[in-house]
Amino acid sequence: MVTMTAAALSGLLWLGGFGLHPIPVLTWLAPVPLLLLGVPKKALTATLVAWPIGQLAMAGYYLRTLRIPLPVVIGFVIYGTALAAGTVLLAGGLLRRGRTVTAVLAVPALWVLGEYLVSVLMPNGAWWSLAYTQAGVRPVIQLTSLTGVWGVSYLLIAVPIALAALLTRPKAAVACLLVLAVSAGGWATWSLNRRPGAGERLAVGLVALEQPEDGMALDAAPDLLTRYLARAESLAARGATIVVLPEKVFGVGSRKELEDAFRPVTDRGVQVIVGAVLTEGDTRRNVAFVLGGTGRTYTKQHLIRGLEDWFTAGDQDLVVGRRGVAVCKDLDFPGLVRRYRARGATMLLVPALDFGGDGWLHSRMAVVRGVESGMTVVRAADFGRLTVSDATGRVLGEVTTGDAELLVTVTPGVVGTVYGRTGDWFVMLALVLFPVALWPVRDRFRRGGSERRRRSAGLPRRGRLFPGAMGEDPRVGQGTGRGR
């Protein structure tokens, strides 16, 4: 009953703290019931039940919305369950041995390495991370400017281990919690109060209109074009110097078609970013046209497997002035944003297309990318949200899309971040910490193997050569060793 209660409680906490609309505080508490189970078999059983319960909120999204094949979804759940079980068992074993500091500070490295492995081996970048559950908590996500999402995931495992240790080793647990709080809190305080430097002050407009399908042929959607043009002109009249439209709004055969259509706006010195499906012969590309000035075209580099297989992916970044251009899923890849920052971009202009229910989560992934590399993010997503955020993750303006527009004044910062300059150094630290967590377990297995060899050789168990040692009753537990 205790095991099943812990499994249900932890599963429900993960269910509420991990999904399209996570409740941040629940994520910190979810592992605690599992860590409080003192018996390894009970902890393992409870974790094998709890993690799949926590993934129920995402299963429908994976299957119905993203159309990920069922075997792949099952594989994700099994992988997450194995990672959670390994983390709980390793931390529990160290806590039972009194290795509180090692458990709190070293075991989370296992989870960090597990998340990083997914980002490297799977085609979806860093989308699978506990860190996004905290995307709405600005002080917490400031850590990404130092460590990337890996540091936040580390905290989300370290803190529950320390909380579980409060019952048995309160002094060590409190000391660990203080170290984590001072380190992360100090960085957050400095990051939120630093001055990013004086940048160019810009008025940015975003607009997304309802349409029956994406990539509508320009000549088949004259009304849609008229409505977008009217909104863009209105935003320009109110001071916008940049107007961003969503991903895959129109289907065209050349950029010139849209250049001619939006000329009334671009002739006023306004730069218009339009997402479109560009068909050239047998090749189709998901692109973002930069209309106005010299005119440039960006091709989406990271396509959604299964949904965008009919597109040809791009392989070139695009920076116009100090503005980088990307499309939707590109922002699931921290390395792409770091490249833009290294090339001097201080702002990202992002046409996007969401799936309704995931509008909040995907917009907040983009916010986190901006914090990681110190960039303002302007993201216009149809079937999602129009969102503008600054380099510290402050949402400067946001509205749920339908027939919606947004006008926000931004001042992109010019100071980069540690993570933007150094990349995934925290993963390297995790590679150092993980063996530290395994060392006591290695000693136990080595002792266990030694005992098995002694028994197979007919020798008594270690510590039984002198009955009565270590407080044992010499008359108890001698077994066949008494005759020897």
C-alpha positions in Angstrom: 0.0 0.0 0.0 2.9 2.4 0.8 4.5 1.6 -2.5 1.4 2.2 -4.5 0.6 5.4 -2.6 4.0 6.8 -3.4 3.7 5.7 -7.0 0.3 7.4 -7.4 1.3 10.6 -5.6 4.6 10.9 -7.6 2.8 10.1 -10.8 0.1 12.7 -10.2 2.7 15.3 -9.3 4.6 14.6 -12.6 1.3 14.7 -14.4 0.6 18.2 -13.2 4.2 19.4 -13.4 5.1 18.0 -16.9 3.0 18.8 -19.9 1.7 21.5 -22.2 0.6 23.7 -19.3 2.9 22.6 -16.3 2.5 23.8 -12.8 6.1 24.6 -11.9 6.1 23.8 -8.2 4.8 20.2 -8.7 7.9 19.3 -10.8 10.2 20.0 -7.8 8.1 17.7 -5.5 7.4 14.8 -7.9 10.4 12.6 -7.1 10.2 13.0 -3.3 7.7 10.2 -2.5 9.8 7.8 -4.5 13.0 8.8 -2.7 11.4 8.3 0.7 10.8 4.6 0.0 13.7 3.0 1.9 13.6 -0.4 0.1 15.1 -0.5 -3.4 12.6 -2.9 -4.8 9.7 -0.7 -3.6 11.3 2.4 -5.0 11.9 0.7 -8.4 8.3 -0.6 -8.5 6.9 2.8 -7.6 9.0 4.6 -10.2 8.0 2.1 -13.0 4.4 3.1 -12.3 4.8 6.8 -11.5 6.7 8.0 -14.6 4.3 6.6 -17.2 1.4 8.2 -15.2 3.2 11.5 -15.4 3.5 11.1 -19.2 -0.2 10.7 -19.8 -0.6 14.4 -20.4 1.9 14.3 -23.3 0.9 10.9 -24.9 -2.1 12.3 -26.7 -0.1 15.2 -28.0 2.7 13.0 -29.3 0.2 10.6 -31.0 -2.6 12.8 -32.3 -1.0 16.2 -32.8 2.6 15.4 -33.8 1.6 12.0 -35.2 4.6 10.3 -33.8 4.4 6.5 -34.4 3.2 4.6 -31.4 6.4 2.5 -31.1 8.5 5.7 -30.9 6.2 7.1 -28.2 6.4 3.9 -26.2 10.2 4.1 -26.6 10.2 7.6 -25.2 8.2 6.5 -22.2 10.4 3.5 -21.6 13.5 5.6 -21.8 12.2 8.2 -19.4 11.1 5.5 -17.0 14.5 3.9 -17.1 16.2 7.3 -16.5 13.9 8.1 -13.6 14.3 4.6 -12.1 18.1 4.8 -12.3 18.1 8.3 -10.8 15.8 7.2 -7.9 17.7 4.0 -7.1 21.1 5.6 -7.3 20.1 8.5 -5.1 18.2 6.2 -2.6 21.2 3.9 -2.3 23.5 6.8 -1.5 21.1 8.3 1.0 20.8 5.0 2.9 24.6 4.9 3.2 24.7 8.4 4.5 26.3 9.9 1.4 23.9 12.8 1.3 26.2 15.3 -0.3 27.2 12.9 -3.1 23.5 12.0 -3.7 22.4 15.6 -3.9 25.3 17.0 -5.9 26.4 14.1 -8.1 23.3 12.0 -8.9 21.5 14.7 -10.9 24.3 14.4 -13.5 22.7 11.1 -14.6 19.5 12.9 -15.6 21.5 15.7 -17.3 23.4 13.2 -19.4 20.2 11.4 -20.2 18.5 14.6 -21.5 21.6 15.6 -23.5 21.8 12.1 -25.1 18.2 12.6 -26.4 19.1 16.0 -27.8 22.1 14.5 -29.7 20.6 11.3 -30.9 17.0 12.4 -31.7 16.0 14.8 -34.5 14.1 17.2 -32.2 16.9 19.0 -30.4 16.6 20.0 -26.8 12.8 19.8 -26.7 12.7 16.9 -24.2 13.8 18.6 -21.0 12.4 19.1 -17.5 13.7 22.7 -17.7 10.8 23.9 -19.7 8.4 23.2 -16.8 10.0 26.3 -15.2 9.9 28.5 -18.4 7.4 30.8 -16.7 9.5 31.3 -13.6 12.1 34.0 -14.6 14.5 33.6 -11.6 14.9 29.9 -12.4 15.4 30.1 -16.1 18.2 32.8 -15.6 20.4 29.8 -15.0 20.1 28.8 -18.6 22.3 31.9 -19.5 25.1 30.1 -17.6 24.5 26.4 -18.1 21.8 26.0 -20.8 18.7 24.0 -19.9 20.9 21.3 -18.4 21.5 23.4 -15.2 17.8 23.8 -14.6 17.2 20.1 -15.0 20.1 19.4 -12.6 18.3 21.6 -10.0 15.0 19.9 -10.5 16.6 16.6 -9.5 19.0 17.8 -6.9 16.4 19.7 -4.8 14.0 16.7 -4.4 16.9 14.5 -3.3 17.9 17.1 -0.7 14.3 17.4 0.5 14.1 13.6 0.9 17.3 13.6 2.9 15.9 16.1 5.5 14.3 13.2 7.4 17.5 11.3 8.0 20.4 13.7 7.5 18.9 17.1 8.2 22.2 19.0 8.6 23.8 17.7 5.4 20.5 18.2 3.5 20.1 21.8 4.7 23.8 22.5 3.8 23.2 21.2 0.3 20.0 23.2 -0.1 21.8 26.3 0.9 24.6 25.7 -1.6 22.1 25.2 -4.4 20.0 28.2 -3.3 22.9 30.6 -2.9 24.5 29.5 -6.2 21.4 29.6 -8.4 19.8 32.5 -6.5 22.9 34.6 -6.7 23.2 34.0 -10.4 19.5 34.8 -10.9 19.8 38.0 -8.9 22.9 39.2 -10.9 21.4 38.2 -14.2 18.0 39.9 -13.6 19.7 43.1 -12.5 22.5 43.4 -15.0 22.4 46.1 -17.7 22.4 44.5 -21.1 23.8 47.5 -22.8 22.2 50.2 -25.0 20.8 48.8 -28.2 18.6 50.1 -31.0 15.1 51.0 -29.9 12.6 49.4 -32.3 8.8 49.1 -32.7 7.9 45.6 -33.8 4.5 44.5 -35.1 3.2 40.9 -35.2 0.0 39.7 -36.9 -1.7 36.3 -37.3 -5.0 35.8 -39.0 -7.3 32.8 -39.2 -7.1 30.7 -42.4 -8.5 27.3 -43.3 -5.1 25.7 -44.1 -1.5 26.7 -44.3 0.5 27.4 -47.4 -2.5 28.7 -49.4 -1.7 29.6 -53.0 -1.4 33.4 -53.3 -3.8 33.6 -56.3 -6.4 31.4 -54.5 -6.4 33.6 -51.3 -6.8 37.2 -52.4 -8.9 38.0 -49.4 -6.3 36.6 -47.0 -3.6 38.7 -48.7 -5.8 41.8 -48.5 -6.4 41.4 -44.8 -2.7 40.8 -44.0 -1.7 43.8 -46.0 -4.3 46.0 -44.2 -3.0 44.9 -40.8 0.7 45.4 -41.9 -0.1 48.9 -43.1 -2.0 49.7 -39.8 1.0 48.5 -37.8 3.4 50.6 -40.0 1.2 53.7 -39.5 1.4 53.2 -35.7 5.2 53.2 -35.9 6.3 49.6 -36.5 9.6 49.3 -38.4 9.4 45.4 -38.5 6.3 43.3 -39.1 6.4 39.5 -38.6 3.8 37.2 -40.0 3.4 33.4 -39.2 4.9 30.4 -40.8 3.5 29.0 -44.1 0.9 31.7 -44.6 1.1 31.6 -48.4 2.1 29.2 -51.1 4.2 30.9 -53.9 6.5 30.2 -56.8 8.9 33.1 -56.2 9.7 35.8 -53.6 8.8 38.5 -56.1 5.1 37.6 -55.8 5.1 38.7 -52.1 7.5 41.5 -52.7 5.0 43.1 -55.1 2.1 42.3 -52.8 3.6 44.0 -49.8 5.3 46.9 -51.6 2.9 49.5 -50.1 4.4 48.6 -46.7 8.0 48.0 -47.6 8.2 51.3 -49.6 7.6 53.1 -46.2 10.9 51.6 -44.9 9.2 48.8 -43.0 10.8 45.3 -43.1 8.2 42.5 -43.4 9.0 38.9 -42.5 6.5 36.4 -44.2 6.5 32.7 -43.7 5.6 30.8 -47.0 5.8 27.6 -48.9 8.1 28.1 -51.8 7.7 25.7 -54.7 10.4 25.7 -57.4 10.0 22.8 -59.8 9.8 19.6 -57.8 11.4 21.2 -54.7 9.3 22.6 -51.9 10.8 24.6 -49.0 9.4 26.1 -45.8 10.8 29.6 -46.0 10.8 33.0 -44.4 11.0 35.9 -46.8 12.6 39.1 -45.6 10.8 41.8 -47.7 12.2 45.3 -48.0 15.7 46.5 -48.4 17.9 44.1 -50.3 15.5 41.2 -49.7 16.6 37.8 -48.4 15.2 34.3 -48.1 15.7 31.9 -45.2 14.9 28.2 -45.4 13.8 26.3 -42.3 16.7 24.0 -41.2 14.9 21.7 -38.7 11.8 20.1 -40.1 9.2 18.1 -38.1 9.6 14.4 -38.9 6.4 12.9 -40.3 4.7 16.2 -40.9 7.2 18.1 -43.0 9.0 15.3 -44.9 7.8 16.7 -48.2 10.0 19.8 -47.6 13.7 20.2 -48.4 15.6 21.5 -45.4 17.9 24.4 -45.5 21.5 24.6 -44.2 22.2 28.3 -44.1 21.7 30.8 -41.2 20.4 34.3 -42.1 21.4 37.4 -40.2 20.2 40.8 -41.6 21.9 43.6 -39.7 21.7 42.4 -36.1 18.5 40.4 -36.7 18.5 36.7 -37.1 15.7 34.9 -38.9 14.5 31.4 -38.0 11.3 29.4 -38.4 9.4 27.7 -35.6 11.1 24.4 -34.7 14.6 25.9 -35.4 14.3 27.4 -31.9 14.3 23.9 -30.3 18.0 23.8 -31.1 20.2 25.9 -28.8 23.2 25.6 -31.1 21.4 27.4 -33.9 20.6 30.4 -31.6 24.2 30.4 -30.3 25.5 30.6 -33.8 23.3 33.7 -34.5 24.5 35.3 -31.3 28.1 34.7 -32.3 27.5 36.4 -35.6 26.3 39.5 -33.8 22.5 39.1 -33.9 20.7 40.5 -30.8 17.2 39.8 -32.0 15.4 36.8 -33.5 12.5 37.2 -35.9 10.5 33.9 -36.0 7.5 33.0 -38.1 5.9 30.0 -36.5 3.0 27.6 -36.6 1.7 25.8 -33.5 -1.0 23.2 -32.9 -3.3 25.2 -30.6 -2.8 23.4 -27.3 0.9 23.6 -27.4 1.0 27.4 -27.9 2.1 28.3 -24.4 4.8 25.6 -24.1 6.4 26.2 -27.5 6.4 29.9 -27.1 8.2 29.5 -23.8 10.8 27.2 -25.3 11.6 30.2 -27.6 11.7 32.5 -24.5 14.3 30.1 -22.9 16.4 30.2 -26.1 16.5 34.0 -25.8 17.7 33.8 -22.2 20.3 31.2 -23.0 22.1 33.4 -25.6 20.9 36.9 -24.5 18.6 37.7 -27.3 15.2 39.4 -27.9 12.8 36.9 -29.5 9.9 38.0 -31.7 7.7 35.0 -32.5 4.5 35.1 -34.5 2.8 31.8 -34.4 -0.6 31.0 -36.0 -2.7 28.6 -34.0 -0.7 29.6 -31.0 0.6 33.0 -29.6 2.2 36.2 -30.7 5.0 36.6 -28.2 7.8 39.1 -27.7 10.4 38.5 -24.9 13.6 40.1 -23.9 17.0 38.7 -23.0 16.0 38.0 -19.4 12.9 36.1 -20.3 10.5 39.0 -19.6 7.4 38.7 -21.8 7.1 42.2 -23.2 3.9 41.5 -25.1 1.7 38.5 -25.8 -1.7 37.6 -27.3 -3.4 34.4 -28.3 -3.8 34.1 -32.0 -7.0 34.0 -34.0 -7.4 37.3 -35.7 -4.8 39.1 -33.6 -2.0 41.7 -33.8 0.6 43.0 -31.4 2.8 46.1 -31.4 5.7 46.2 -28.9 8.7 48.4 -28.5 12.0 46.5 -27.8 15.5 47.4 -27.1 17.7 44.4 -27.9 20.6 44.0 -25.6 24.2 43.9 -26.9 25.8 41.8 -24.1 26.1 38.1 -24.6 25.9 35.2 -22.1 28.3 32.6 -20.7 26.3 29.8 -22.3 26.2 31.6 -25.6 30.0 31.8 -25.6 30.9 28.5 -24.1 28.1 26.1 -25.1 27.3 22.8 -23.3 30.1 23.0 -20.7 27.7 21.9 -18.0 27.3 18.5 -19.7 31.1 18.0 -19.4 30.8 18.7 -15.7 28.0 16.1 -15.5 30.4 13.6 -17.1 32.8 14.2 -14.2 30.1 14.1 -11.5 28.4 10.9 -12.6 31.4 8.6 -11.8 31.5 10.2 -8.4 27.9 9.1 -7.8 28.7 5.6 -9.0 31.8 5.1 -6.9 30.1 3.9 -3.7 27.9 1.6 -5.8 31.0 0.2 -7.4 32.6 -0.5 -4.0 29.4 -2.4 -3.0 29.4 -4.5 -6.1 33.0 -5.3 -5.7 32.4 -6.4 -2.1 29.5 -8.4 -3.2 31.5 -10.2 -5.8 34.2 -10.9 -3.2 31.7 -12.5 -0.9 30.4 -14.7 -3.6 33.9 -15.9 -4.5 34.5 -16.6 -0.8 31.4 -18.7 -0.5 32.1 -20.6 -3.7 35.5 -21.4 -2.2 33.9 -22.8 1.0 35.2 -19.9 3.2 33.0 -18.3 5.8 31.5 -14.8 5.2 33.8 -11.8 5.9 33.4 -10.8 9.5 32.4 -14.3 10.7 35.9 -15.6 11.2 35.7 -14.3 14.7 32.2 -14.8 16.0 31.2 -12.0 18.4 33.0 -9.3 16.4 30.9 -6.1 15.6 28.5 -7.1 18.3 27.3 -10.3 16.8 26.2 -13.2 18.9 28.7 -16.0 18.3 25.9 -18.6 18.5 23.8 -17.1 15.8 24.1 -17.3 12.0 27.2 -19.6 11.8 25.6 -22.1 9.4 28.0 -24.6 7.9 30.9 -22.4 8.9 30.7 -23.8 12.5 32.1 -27.2 11.3 35.0 -25.5 9.6 
